[in-house]
C-alpha cells in the first residue's frame, strides 16, 4: 500500500512536469526514469486494467467500460475526455466503488456522483460538458464524419479531488458515424450542396432525405449514421433562418433533391422517406402536405411544426414565423427564448399547414421542455388534424418529458443553450433550446431507436 | 430503380472489431423460412482471395442470427458465431499451400460479408449478393503505438498500449520461418502489454554478416524492452511459438540477464543442446533430418526430429531450474514438432526437480502446430521455408490439426494466455525469477 502510494506520488510529479500523453523519456530526462523504475521494480501490487468494448463502435452503439485489479472497495472515478474539431475539451465522469474483487463495471454499477449518477452505461458520453474554463454556449457536432471521434477513458483513484491523482489506467476509444464501406458523395442541386451517403455493396437501398434546422450549413452526421444502418441518405444544405428573409425562392430545391434520390441507380424509388429537425422539419411537413410532387414513403419530424408559407416562398415562411417576434424574451442568463413567438401561431389557422392532407406515415418527435418553439403543442395539433382527416393510424407522436429542442443521435451531449446566428450581420445570441440533461439523453436514445424502427417498418418491410 | 420485393437487411456488430473479439451477424427482412447463404470474402495482402460460408434458414420473423442459429452446411456447420472467419479458406482454383497472415498491422483486415439467396456452394463471384457489408478486423487498438526498433543491432518492432502509462513487457518470438511478424505483439499491446516483436532468423544483421544471431541478441532485445521508460522492469515475460519456444526455454533457464515473471511457450519443445544458440539448435535438428518423412500428399512431417526424447541432460533445456510460471500450449495433432511428448517429458523433469507447481499444460486434441490468435484460419499445411542440411528450401510442410478443433484451441488458448499474462504481469505475481 505504501509502495503503491509512493509510486503514484512519483507518477503525479512526473505528470505535473510533463505534457499529457507524452513519452516520459522525451519530457523528463533519465534521472526520473531510474527513480520511477526502481520504485516500479519494487512494487508488487496489482496494476489496474481498464477495458472498453467494443473499442471501436458506431456513435449509436453502446460500450462496456470496466476496471479490474483495483483494491477492493476502492473509491475511483472513471473519466472521459474528448477534444472537439473546434479544439474545445469536453469531459464527463462518474464516481464508483470497486467490489470485493476490485472490479468496477460502468454498465452494471452505480455512479455516486460526477456529471451523472446511477446506473448509466453511456453516461461517460451523454453527460459530457465543456471542461471548466471553456467558452460559453458551445455545441459539440462532428463535421468530418469520415474520421472517428476519439474519446480518452481514464480511471483515477478517489472521488473528490480525483484530478490531483495520477491516472491509474487509460484507453482511447473510437466512435464512428460511418460504418466501413459507406461511400460519401458530394452532390449539388440548383447550386445548393448536398452529401449522399451510400451503404456498402451494390444496393439497391431504401433512401432517406435528411434536413437540419435553421443554423444553415450541412451537418452530415445523422445522414452518415443512417447510411450505416442501410439507407442511402442525402443530407441537404438548409437555409439559415436569416437567409429566409427576402428570399422569393420556393422549396423547389427540396423537391428536386427527393426526385434525384429516387432516381439514383442504387436507390429503390418507392422506398424513400424524409427526416428533418426544426426548420428542416417545417419544410418537410409543408412539402409533404402541399406539394403534388413531394411524396415520401414516410416522414419524420423532430421538433418541427406545421407552419404555412402563404406564398410558398422562403420569405413567406419567415413572415409567418416571426410575425410575433416581439414575443421573444430573455431568461435570467440572457439566453433567447422563442417559445412564445410560436405559441401565437397555434391559434391562427391561416398560418398553419393542414397536415390532414398527408397520406404517408408520420412520426412526430418533440421535447416538453423545448424553449425555442412550442413543438409539443404543434405535435398535438398535427395529430389532431390527422385524426380529423381520418388518418389517425398514420401518425405517431412521441413527446419526451423534460427534453429540449435539439434531439440528436444518441449519446450526444445535451446543449441547453448555445450560440446561434440570428438577426443578420453574423450576430450570434445564446439561444435557449431547453431540456434537462438526463431526460434529454433518454429522449435521444429512445427516439433514435424508434426512428430506426419506424424507417425499417416503412422503408424495408412494408409492401 | 423500381423495387419489386423487400430489401434484405444485414448488420455485423461490431463492424470494427479487434481480431480477438466476437461479432454478431444478423440478417433480417427475408421471408420466414427463406433459405440463404451467409458468405465472407477476404482478399489478403498477397492478393489471394479467401472465403467462408454457412447455409441458413430464416426463422418465423424472417431473420437469421449467425451467433444463435444452426449452419446446415458450408465451410462450417452448427452454431458457430465466428465460423465465417475461422473457416476461411482459399477460393477454388487458388495456388496450393497458402497461409493467411497479416504483415501490415496498421491497417485492418477487411472482410466483405454478404447474403446470397439459397444454399450455394460455388459461383459466388458470378452472382450479385442480396446485400453486403464490410467488416474491419484490427490487430491494433486505438492509441497503440508502433515503434520500429533498430537499437543494438536489433530488427524489431515495439508496440505500446498507449503513448503514456506504464506497462508490463513481453518479448514475442515466432518460429523458424523468419521475417518480422508483428500481429501477435500488436494484439498483446491492444490488451495492455508493451510487446516487442523480434526478427531473429532474418534480421538485418544476419543478412549483412551471413551469421545467425547468438543469444546476446535476445538479451539485447530483452534489455531494450525492459529499459524502455514506459515498461515496468519487474513485470517481464516471453511468448514463443515453435522455434521461438525453443529459444524461450534457453533464455529463461540459462540467461543471466533475463528475469521473467512468467513465460508462454506454444507448440514448443525443450529438446535442444542445453544453453545452446539458435544455430546449435538448428544444427542438432539437421543431424536428425533422417527422421523426417513425407506423407501421401508429399507434405513434410518433421515431428520425429526430436524423437525419441533424449535422456541425456545435455540435449534438453533443464526446465527443472525454472523459477517462474510456465504455460505450455500443445496441439495433440502437431505434425511438425513432437510437442505432446516434449510436454510430458518437461512435466516429469519438473516433478523430479520439485518445481512442477509452476507448470500448466494446455493440451488440445486434434489441434496442429500453428496455434495462432483466435478466429485465424487453420493452416493444416503450407509452403514453408525450411532449413534442410544447412540451406533453405521451400517445402510443403504438414502442420496438422483438424479445422474445427484447431479453431476451438486457438480461441481457448488465447483467452487463457491473456488471463495468464494478466494474473502474472498485472496481478501480484510470484517472486522475480533468478536463474543463478
HADDOCK unambig.tbl for C-alpha pairs under 7 A between the chains (distance, minus, plus):
assign (segid A and resid 21 and name CA) (segid B and resid 163 and name CA) 5.57 0.50 0.50
assign (segid A and resid 21 and name CA) (segid B and resid 164 and name CA) 4.82 0.50 0.50
assign (segid A and resid 22 and name CA) (segid B and resid 163 and name CA) 6.17 0.50 0.50
assign (segid A and resid 22 and name CA) (segid B and resid 164 and name CA) 5.92 0.50 0.50
assign (segid A and resid 23 and name CA) (segid B and resid 163 and name CA) 5.91 0.50 0.50
assign (segid A and resid 23 and name CA) (segid B and resid 164 and name CA) 5.74 0.50 0.50
assign (segid A and resid 24 and name CA) (segid B and resid 229 and name CA) 6.42 0.50 0.50
assign (segid A and resid 25 and name CA) (segid B and resid 229 and name CA) 6.13 0.50 0.50
assign (segid A and resid 33 and name CA) (segid B and resid 229 and name CA) 6.10 0.50 0.50
assign (segid A and resid 37 and name CA) (segid B and resid 232 and name CA) 6.58 0.50 0.50
assign (segid A and resid 37 and name CA) (segid B and resid 233 and name CA) 6.65 0.50 0.50
assign (segid A and resid 40 and name CA) (segid B and resid 232 and name CA) 6.16 0.50 0.50
assign (segid A and resid 41 and name CA) (segid B and resid 232 and name CA) 6.82 0.50 0.50
assign (segid A and resid 41 and name CA) (segid B and resid 233 and name CA) 5.86 0.50 0.50
assign (segid A and resid 41 and name CA) (segid B and resid 234 and name CA) 4.72 0.50 0.50
assign (segid A and resid 44 and name CA) (segid B and resid 428 and name CA) 5.57 0.50 0.50
assign (segid A and resid 45 and name CA) (segid B and resid 427 and name CA) 6.76 0.50 0.50
assign (segid A and resid 45 and name CA) (segid B and resid 428 and name CA) 5.25 0.50 0.50
assign (segid A and resid 46 and name CA) (segid B and resid 426 and name CA) 5.29 0.50 0.50
assign (segid A and resid 46 and name CA) (segid B and resid 427 and name CA) 4.11 0.50 0.50
assign (segid A and resid 46 and name CA) (segid B and resid 428 and name CA) 5.04 0.50 0.50
assign (segid A and resid 47 and name CA) (segid B and resid 426 and name CA) 4.99 0.50 0.50
assign (segid A and resid 47 and name CA) (segid B and resid 427 and name CA) 6.37 0.50 0.50
assign (segid A and resid 54 and name CA) (segid B and resid 14 and name CA) 6.79 0.50 0.50
assign (segid A and resid 54 and name CA) (segid B and resid 17 and name CA) 6.84 0.50 0.50
assign (segid A and resid 56 and name CA) (segid B and resid 16 and name CA) 5.81 0.50 0.50
assign (segid A and resid 56 and name CA) (segid B and resid 17 and name CA) 6.62 0.50 0.50
assign (segid A and resid 57 and name CA) (segid B and resid 14 and name CA) 6.41 0.50 0.50
assign (segid A and resid 57 and name CA) (segid B and resid 16 and name CA) 6.67 0.50 0.50
assign (segid A and resid 172 and name CA) (segid B and resid 142 and name CA) 5.69 0.50 0.50
assign (segid A and resid 172 and name CA) (segid B and resid 143 and name CA) 5.57 0.50 0.50
assign (segid A and resid 173 and name CA) (segid B and resid 142 and name CA) 6.19 0.50 0.50
assign (segid A and resid 174 and name CA) (segid B and resid 142 and name CA) 6.85 0.50 0.50
assign (segid A and resid 179 and name CA) (segid B and resid 15 and name CA) 6.60 0.50 0.50
assign (segid A and resid 180 and name CA) (segid B and resid 15 and name CA) 6.96 0.50 0.50
assign (segid A and resid 180 and name CA) (segid B and resid 134 and name CA) 5.49 0.50 0.50
assign (segid A and resid 180 and name CA) (segid B and resid 135 and name CA) 6.33 0.50 0.50
assign (segid A and resid 180 and name CA) (segid B and resid 136 and name CA) 6.94 0.50 0.50
assign (segid A and resid 181 and name CA) (segid B and resid 134 and name CA) 5.57 0.50 0.50
assign (segid A and resid 200 and name CA) (segid B and resid 132 and name CA) 6.48 0.50 0.50
assign (segid A and resid 200 and name CA) (segid B and resid 133 and name CA) 5.57 0.50 0.50
assign (segid A and resid 200 and name CA) (segid B and resid 134 and name CA) 6.76 0.50 0.50
assign (segid A and resid 201 and name CA) (segid B and resid 131 and name CA) 6.43 0.50 0.50
assign (segid A and resid 201 and name CA) (segid B and resid 132 and name CA) 4.98 0.50 0.50
assign (segid A and resid 201 and name CA) (segid B and resid 133 and name CA) 6.41 0.50 0.50
assign (segid A and resid 203 and name CA) (segid B and resid 131 and name CA) 6.71 0.50 0.50
assign (segid A and resid 263 and name CA) (segid B and resid 1 and name CA) 6.43 0.50 0.50
assign (segid A and resid 265 and name CA) (segid B and resid 1 and name CA) 5.55 0.50 0.50
assign (segid A and resid 266 and name CA) (segid B and resid 1 and name CA) 6.97 0.50 0.50
assign (segid A and resid 267 and name CA) (segid B and resid 1 and name CA) 6.09 0.50 0.50
assign (segid A and resid 268 and name CA) (segid B and resid 1 and name CA) 5.11 0.50 0.50
assign (segid A and resid 268 and name CA) (segid B and resid 2 and name CA) 5.56 0.50 0.50
assign (segid A and resid 268 and name CA) (segid B and resid 3 and name CA) 5.28 0.50 0.50
assign (segid A and resid 269 and name CA) (segid B and resid 1 and name CA) 5.64 0.50 0.50
assign (segid A and resid 269 and name CA) (segid B and resid 2 and name CA) 5.73 0.50 0.50
assign (segid A and resid 269 and name CA) (segid B and resid 3 and name CA) 6.93 0.50 0.50
assign (segid A and resid 270 and name CA) (segid B and resid 2 and name CA) 6.84 0.50 0.50
assign (segid A and resid 270 and name CA) (segid B and resid 3 and name CA) 6.64 0.50 0.50
assign (segid A and resid 460 and name CA) (segid B and resid 6 and name CA) 6.01 0.50 0.50
assign (segid A and resid 460 and name CA) (segid B and resid 7 and name CA) 5.97 0.50 0.50
assign (segid A and resid 461 and name CA) (segid B and resid 6 and name CA) 6.04 0.50 0.50
assign (segid A and resid 461 and name CA) (segid B and resid 29 and name CA) 6.50 0.50 0.50
